[in-house]
Amino acid sequence: MTGVGTTGADDSTGLPIELGAAVETLAAFLRRRPLTEAIAELEHRLEGADATGAARAALDGGAGAGLLASALTVRESLGRINDLIHACGILLTLPHILEDGETVTVRPSLGAGNDPGRPYDLETDRRVAEFKLARWRGADAARKRQTFKDLVMLAADRSGRRADLFVIGSEPARFLRSSSSSAAWALDRSPGALRTFQAHFGDPHTPVAEFTATRAGHVRITDLRDILPPTVTALLQ
């Protein structure tokens, strides 16, 4: 293999890159320094740079055509990696949460995002459940909205089954239990869930924390780090 900027690609021929080589190119780039640091360094190098300086910054930073081609190859091949994470997370959790005699009654929604015909990630003869496998990192407005939407849909279930919301880390539960933002704000990107809220719970200006403590008080919120194998949870701390 050649240098970090061209590993896995022949810049002169434009031949397709094999996935394994593309992954190794990205790994070699990331071994040099964390991605955030690498991008920040490139940003500083580009400030005040002319064309020659920009080319030098890319070369010195290892951000050549080979790296971009490798990143595009990996994205094209692994673009649905979130679906794989979601599916594996559910599959690894089920043996630990299903009680004796409890059975899955509806084909589960293992991919990220629900099928309209399957409103919950998991339905058994005893529970409905949603799984959120994303780790929150600070600016998480979209994740807050998605998590609250799932809470609302679980709370709205009228089958008499238990309701479980499985999340990663303490931040999702902290948001649900302490946020003064309104349900209307949290559901403004989910018109269907907003209609469900209004039909079942009334005024959507109810604060998120108030709804979580009252109308959704029966929904159990569980940190998956307490369930998943140590080899996984070590990456989620």
C-alpha positions in Angstrom: 0.0 0.0 0.0 1.1 3.6 -0.6 0.8 6.6 1.6 -2.3 7.5 3.6 -3.6 9.9 1.0 -3.7 7.3 -1.8 -4.0 3.9 -0.1 -6.6 1.7 -1.7 -7.0 3.8 -4.9 -5.1 4.4 -8.1 -5.5 8.1 -8.6 -4.3 7.9 -12.2 -6.6 5.2 -13.4 -9.7 5.8 -11.4 -10.2 2.1 -10.9 -12.8 1.0 -8.2 -11.5 0.5 -4.7 -11.9 -2.8 -3.0 -13.9 -2.3 0.3 -11.2 -3.9 2.5 -8.6 -1.5 1.1 -10.9 1.4 1.5 -11.5 0.6 5.2 -7.8 0.2 5.8 -7.2 3.6 4.2 -9.7 5.2 6.6 -8.2 3.3 9.5 -4.7 4.5 8.7 -5.9 8.1 8.5 -7.7 7.9 11.8 -4.8 6.2 13.6 -2.8 9.4 13.1 -5.1 11.4 15.2 -8.8 11.6 16.1 -11.0 12.8 13.3 -12.0 16.0 15.1 -8.4 16.9 15.7 -7.5 16.2 12.1 -10.3 18.4 10.7 -9.5 21.2 13.1 -5.9 21.1 12.1 -6.9 21.3 8.4 -9.2 24.2 9.1 -6.4 26.1 10.8 -4.0 25.4 7.9 -6.5 26.7 5.4 -7.1 30.0 7.1 -5.3 32.6 4.9 -4.0 29.9 2.5 -3.8 30.4 -1.3 -4.1 27.6 -3.9 -0.6 26.4 -3.2 -1.1 26.5 0.5 -4.4 24.6 0.2 -2.8 21.9 -1.8 0.0 21.6 0.7 -2.4 21.4 3.6 -4.3 18.5 2.0 -1.0 16.7 1.2 0.4 17.2 4.6 -2.9 16.2 6.3 -3.2 13.0 4.3 -6.5 14.2 2.7 -5.8 13.1 -0.9 -8.0 11.8 -3.6 -7.4 8.2 -2.3 -8.8 9.1 1.1 -12.0 10.7 -0.4 -12.5 7.8 -2.8 -12.1 5.3 0.1 -14.6 7.3 2.3 -17.1 7.3 -0.6 -16.6 3.5 -1.1 -17.1 2.8 2.6 -20.2 5.1 2.7 -21.7 3.4 -0.4 -21.0 -0.1 1.0 -21.9 0.5 4.6 -24.4 3.3 4.3 -27.0 1.4 6.3 -24.6 0.7 9.2 -27.1 2.2 11.6 -29.6 -0.5 10.6 -27.0 -3.1 11.4 -26.3 -1.5 14.8 -30.0 -1.3 15.6 -30.5 -4.9 14.6 -27.6 -6.3 16.6 -28.5 -4.2 19.6 -32.0 -5.7 19.7 -30.8 -9.2 19.0 -28.2 -9.1 21.8 -30.8 -7.6 24.2 -33.7 -10.1 23.7 -32.2 -13.1 25.5 -31.8 -10.9 28.6 -35.2 -9.3 28.7 -37.7 -11.9 27.5 -39.2 -13.7 30.4 -40.0 -17.4 30.7 -42.8 -18.1 28.2 -42.7 -14.6 26.7 -42.8 -14.8 22.9 -42.4 -12.3 20.0 -45.8 -12.0 18.4 -45.1 -9.6 15.5 -42.2 -9.6 13.1 -39.8 -7.1 14.8 -38.6 -4.0 13.2 -34.8 -4.6 13.3 -33.8 -1.8 10.9 -33.6 1.8 12.2 -37.0 3.4 11.6 -40.4 1.8 11.9 -42.5 0.2 9.2 -46.0 1.8 9.3 -47.4 -1.7 9.7 -45.2 -2.4 12.6 -45.4 0.6 14.9 -42.9 -0.7 17.5 -39.5 -2.2 17.2 -40.6 -5.1 19.4 -44.0 -6.6 20.2 -44.4 -9.6 22.4 -47.4 -11.2 24.1 -46.4 -9.1 27.2 -44.7 -5.9 26.1 -44.1 -3.3 23.4 -40.7 -1.7 23.1 -38.6 0.8 21.3 -34.8 0.8 21.0 -32.6 3.9 20.5 -29.0 2.9 19.8 -27.6 6.4 19.2 -25.2 7.8 21.8 -25.9 11.4 22.6 -23.0 13.8 22.3 -24.3 17.3 23.1 -26.3 18.9 20.3 -29.0 16.3 20.1 -32.2 18.1 19.2 -33.1 15.5 16.5 -32.4 12.6 18.9 -34.5 14.3 21.6 -37.4 14.6 19.3 -37.1 11.0 18.1 -36.8 9.7 21.7 -39.8 11.7 22.9 -41.8 10.5 19.9 -41.1 6.9 20.8 -42.1 7.6 24.4 -45.4 9.1 23.2 -46.2 6.1 21.0 -45.4 3.6 23.7 -47.5 5.6 26.2 -50.4 5.6 23.7 -50.5 1.8 23.4 -53.8 0.6 24.8 -53.2 -3.2 24.7 -52.4 -3.5 28.4 -48.9 -4.7 27.7 -45.8 -3.3 29.5 -44.0 -0.6 27.6 -40.2 -0.3 27.5 -37.9 2.3 26.0 -34.3 1.2 25.7 -31.7 3.9 25.3 -27.9 4.4 25.4 -26.5 6.4 28.3 -28.1 8.5 31.0 -28.8 11.6 28.8 -32.0 10.4 27.1 -33.7 9.7 30.5 -32.4 12.9 31.9 -33.9 14.9 29.0 -37.3 13.1 29.3 -37.4 13.6 33.0 -36.2 17.2 33.3 -37.0 19.1 30.0 -39.3 22.0 30.2 -39.7 22.0 26.4 -43.2 21.3 25.2 -44.5 18.2 23.6 -45.5 20.4 20.6 -41.8 21.3 20.1 -40.6 17.8 20.5 -43.2 16.5 18.0 -43.1 19.3 15.4 -41.3 17.1 12.9 -43.6 14.1 13.5 -47.2 15.2 12.6 -48.5 11.6 13.0 -47.1 11.4 16.6 -48.5 14.9 17.3 -52.0 13.8 16.3 -51.6 10.7 18.4 -50.6 12.9 21.4 -53.6 15.2 21.0 -56.0 12.2 20.5 -54.8 10.4 23.6 -53.3 13.1 25.9 -54.8 16.4 24.9 -52.8 19.7 25.1 -49.5 19.4 23.3 -48.1 22.3 25.2 -47.5 20.0 28.2 -43.8 20.0 29.2 -41.8 16.9 28.3 -40.9 16.3 31.9 -44.5 16.5 33.1 -45.7 14.1 30.4 -42.9 11.6 31.2 -43.8 11.7 34.9 -47.5 11.4 34.5 -49.1 10.0 31.3 -46.0 8.1 30.4 -45.0 7.2 33.9 -45.6 3.5 33.2 -43.0 3.4 30.4 -39.8 1.9 31.7 -36.6 3.7 30.5 -33.6 1.4 30.5 -30.0 2.1 29.7 -28.8 -0.6 27.3 -25.3 -0.3 28.8 -26.7 -2.4 31.7 -27.7 -5.2 29.4 -25.3 -5.4 26.4 -22.1 -7.4 26.5 -19.0 -5.7 28.1 -17.2 -5.7 24.7 -20.0 -3.4 23.5 -20.6 -1.3 26.5 -16.9 -0.4 26.8 -17.3 1.5 23.5 -20.4 3.3 24.9 -19.0 4.9 28.0 
